[in-house]
Amino acid sequence: MAFVMAPKRRMVSVSLSMWVVLSLVGCGGSTQDVSSDQDIDLISVLKSRSEAASRVRPFDSISDVLANTRYRVAGQPPRPLTEAVVVGRFTDSTAGRGFSVTGEDAPAGDEVDFEDPDALWRTVHASLEVEEVISGSLESSNTLVGLALNPDVPLDEVSADLKAMGRVVVFLHRTPVFAYDPSVYGILLDGGLLGTLAGDAIRLPILDDSEESALLSGAATLDHLRRAAERPDVVVEVDRNGQARDEK
C-alpha cells in the first residue's frame, strides 16, 4: 500500500502523563475494540479514549486556552496552551507512525513501521484546510493535525469520518506524541478539543456531557471565541499538579 514506510525503529520519549493517555489507546481494557472489517465511528473511538483518561486541567473554558492567556508552571516562562485555534475542514488523511512499547510500564514508545503487527498504537496525519485563525498563528493554511489511535482503526474510515465533520474548530498545540515530525500539531486535551460546528455554535462531541458543558460556558459560539481573543493578556500561575492558582 502507498503509505507503507521503509522499516526503521527509533525511540521517541514520551512524558509519563502522556504515556498514561496513550496506554488507553494501545494496551488497556478501556480501549474500544475495533476489528479491521468493522465500520468505525471516529468520534466514538476518540470519545472512549477521552472518557477513560484521567486529567487535571488549569482552565475552565475554551476561551482560557487562547493565545492571550499564558500559563506559568513552577516559575517557568509563561506560555499559552495552544499554538493556534482555527476553523477549517479536514481534506485528507495519511499514515503517520506506528509505536510499540518495550516493557509493560515503559514511559516511552519505540517507533516502528506503520503496519508493524507489534504496533500498540498508530498515528494518523490529517490535512486541515484552515479558513480562519481565531487565535495564535500558523505558517500555512494547509496544516497537518495528528491523531493517536488504536492500531486496528482503518485509515480510510478515519479519513472519511474527518471529512464528514464539515467545518470544525480545532485547538492546536505541540505534544511529544508527534515530536518525530515538527510539522504535525496535536489537539488539546488528547484530541478532546476537536469541535464540530452547527452554523456558529460549537460542540465538543468527544468530551462527556458535563465537561463539554463546563468548557462551553460563556464560549459556546465562534463569535464568543473571537471576542475572547481580543481580551487583554493575562498570566495564570499553575502549580506542579496542574491546578491554576491565580491570575495576573
N, C-alpha and C positions, 0 to 999 in steps of 0.2 A: 504494500500500500504506500501511497505517496508520502505519508507522514512518518514512516519508519526512519529512525535516526541511526547513524553509524554507532556500533557498540562502544560504550565507554562507561566508566564508573568513577564517580567523583564524590567526595564528602562535602556535604553542604551543612553548615552549622545552623541549628535552629534553637531558639531560646526554649527553656523548659516550659514556659506557659504556652508557647506556640505548639510545642510537641503535644501537650495535653489536648489541644484542639485537633491537631492532625490525627492523633490516635483515634479519634471518634470516626474519621472517615476511612481509616485503614485497618484498625485492629480490634476495636471493641464491639461488644454485642449491641451497642446502641446505634450502630451504623445501619442504614436501610439496606436490606438485602436486595440487590438488583442483578438479575441474570442478563446475559448478553442478548437474549432473544425476547426480552420483556420490554414493553413500552414503558418509558420513564417520564416523570414529570419533574423537571429540574427544580422548580420551586419547592416541591415536596422533599426532594433529596437535600437541598440546602437547608430547608426548614428543620428536618430531622437532625441535621448536624448542629444547627444553631440552638435548638431546644435542649440538646444534650450537653452543650458547652457550659462550663461554669466560668463566669467572668465578673469582674468589677469594672465599672466604667465611671470616669470622673465627670461625666456630662449628663445633663437631664433632658436635653432636647437636641434635635438635629441642628438647630440654629447655633448650638455651642461648639460645633465642630468645623465651623467656617474659619477662613484664614485670619480673621480679626480676633479670634480667641486663641491665645497661646498658653501652653501648659508647661510649668516648670516643675520637674521631678527632682527632689533632693538636691536643690541648689544648682542643677544643671541649666544651661541656657534654655530659655523658653522656646517652645516650638508648637505650631498648630498640629492638630491630629490628622489633618488631611492636606494633601498636596493640591487638590482641586475638587470642587463639587460641580458636576457638569450635567447637562441634559443632552441626550443623544439617542442613537439607535444602534443596536448590535447588527453587524452586517455579515460576519463570517466567524468561524472558529477553527483553530488548528491545534495539532498536538503540541503539548509543552514538554514536560519531562516525566519520567517515572521515578519513584523513590521506594527503596526498601529500607529496612532498619536492622542493624546488627545488634542483637540482644533485645530482650523484651521491653526494657525500660530506657533504652538509649535516647538521650535528648538530641539526636541528630539523625539526618537522613542520608543514605547513600544514593547518589544519583545513578540511575540505571536507564537502559533503553525504555522508551515509552511503552513498548509492547512486551517488555520483560515479564514473564509469568510470575516472578517473585515480587513485582511491584505491589506495595501495600496501599499506595495512593498515586494518583497521576494529576498533573496539572494540565489545564486547557487554556489556551490563549484566545481570547475573544476580541475581535476588532470592533471598536466603538467609534462610530462616526459622530463627532461632537458638534452640536448645533449652537450650544450656549455654554459659556463658562460663568457660573454664578459666583464662584469664589476661587481664589488661588490662581494658578496659571499652568498651562501645558505648552509643550514645544510644538505640538502638531494637533490638528483637528482629527487625525486618524490615530487613535490611541489603543494600545494593547492592554487588556484587562485580564488578569489571571484568576482562575478558579481552581481550588484543590478539591478533588472528587474521588469517590470510591473507584477502584480500578475497573469495575465492571460496567460503569456508566458509558454507553456508546457515544462516541464523539459526534456522530451525525445527529443524534437526538438532542444533545446539548446545543448544537448549533441551531437546530430548528426551534427549540424552545426559547432560546435567547432572541431570535429574530421575531418570534410570535409575540414577544412582550411589547413590541412597538416602541413608543417613546418612553425613556426611562430617565431617572435621576440617579446618579452614581456618585458615591462618596469615596474618592480615590486616595490611597495612601501607599507608602512604601512598607513592605513587610519582608522579613527574612525568608519567607516561603519562596519568593521569586527573586532572591538575591543572585541567582545564576544568570539573570538577564535584566540589566538596569532599565530596559525599555518597558518592562511589564509592571503595571500597577496592581496592587491588591485592592480589595473593597473592605472598608472599615467594618468592624465587628465580625470578622471572619466571614465576610460575604453578606452579613445581615443588612447592611445599608445599601442594598440594591433596590431602589424604589421604582414602582410602576406608577404610571400617570393616567388619570381619567380627566382629560382636559388639563386644568391647572392643579387638581387635587392630587396629593401624594399618598401612596400606600406603601407599606413596608411588609409585604406578604411573607417574607422569610422569618420574621420575628413572631413570637407569640402575641396574642391579642393585648395583653397587659403592657408588654414592653413597647409594642407599636403605639399604643395609645399614649403612653408616657412620653415617648420621643417626639410624637407629632403634636404634643400640647403646645399651642401658640405658634406652630410652624407647619401647618397642615397643607400649605399650598406653595407653589413656586414663587408667587408674589411675596409671601411671608419670608421666604428664604432670601429673595433679592433685597428686601428691606433690611433684614438682619445683617446681610453682608455689608451694609453701609454704616453700621454702628461703629462707634469709636473702639479702638483696640483695647483689649483687656488681657491681663496675665493671671492665670489661675495657678495657685500653689497646690501641688499634689504630693501626698506622702508616698512612701515606698510601697504601700499596699494598693496604690491606685485610687485612693479616695481624695476628692477635692477638699482643700482646707479653707481657702479664702480667695478673694478676687481683688486685683489691684487695677 
